[in-house]
Amino acid sequence: MSTLAVFWYERIHFIRNPFKVVALLLFAAAGIYGLHNGAALYDSQLAEIENIKIKTEERIQETLAFYEEGKKGPEARPWVDVSQPFWALRFATPTHYYKQPSAAMVYSIGQAEQYGFYKQVSAWSSPYDADMAEEIANPERLQAGVLDFSFVIWYLLPLLLLIMLYNIKGAEAEAGFLLLIYAQTGAKTSWLLARVSFYVALLGLTLLSLMVYGALLNGVFSSVAAVFAPISLYLLLYLLLWAAAYFFILQTGTSSVVNTMKMAGSWLLVAFILPALVHQWVSIAYPTNLMTEWVDAQRNGRQRIYELPDSVLQANLEELFPAIADSPLRQDPDRIGYARSRSYSALSNELMKSISVPIEQQNEDRNALIRSTYWLNPIAFFQNRVNSLTATHFQDYKGYRTNIQGLVDQQVSVLMQELWKGEKVDKEKYLEYHKQFRQEHYQ
């Protein structure tokens, strides 16, 4: 019997084994469920962003009405004066800064539930504010029965392949006609390889079908076309690696029970034991940052800024923004006090940035250590590669934080320039602020 005939005949073994058929159907159902969870998260983030844009536009129109009607601000907040740069900038800048979700999120949610995707930005903001984290994180969602497509692939696909292969060769050996099969086929390895290849092809076709289904969800195929091929290649490579490992076990064993135990042990080792060891190692080398220095700076550090003498405050501000030294307000004792009181955010921003540097460096060192363990923890390698393609990787959210800090820096810079000019803000100036701080400039 030729190798191709063995490959094609294996379909009969599969169809006649309801256990394998049901396992494949359950896997497909879990994959579809995970894809829908990813699509639902993508839709909810898009909807929230659109809602934010609507609210921002309403704020802009409300502020424009104040200028047109000659009002200082909302009647319920008499302290607001939009003719002053401080308040004009607070109303003109985007109410929120957001991270545009990727349509490829249907394939891997990644860290999209661990971090927030929008941030209310002001001159007092920081990339590590409390509203940068979601209320419900991914582990909690998993406990509630919510899983994504990547979880199905990384953890359930090897188990499904085990179910497909567990009785190959072992059943024939236990029945006593394995040698007869070898005599008929004329080759031990090719016979086993043909049978294993059938299930690899079956599961590969299943994966590609699920990938296509995910791409068609919500009509986002064009949006995921660029990453469809590389993600598919990673998934198929992952399948082939497990198939190679199981093939070696089947080739060296002759008992279904022993082969099953070895394959199950391999799955437990790679999927749970090694990741746990790596996690423990990384946790010991880089313990969880409790952000105590950042919290202390936010509370006590900012308080110390408020307590600075006027001369020290002025010197610090002029060191950051030398143009202040030539401000006309320096000659006006009444107005310079107001300008100083609105300039605390500039010093606060520098303080929080200095505290953020070691936090980001620890994150980089931690991630570098994780990357160095990919050879020991292949699931982390595949997971992070796919997360990078779906824009749900840690680095994507690092870039998001960097953009937020850049926007805060720009707001502080413009605030200091406008505040110390001592000029009033009119409608045209307000629209100029708004144009300058459009989010598209910081993507």
Beta strands, then each sheet from edge to edge (+ up, - down):
strand 1: 96-98
strand 2: 118-120
sheet 1: 1+ 2-
end
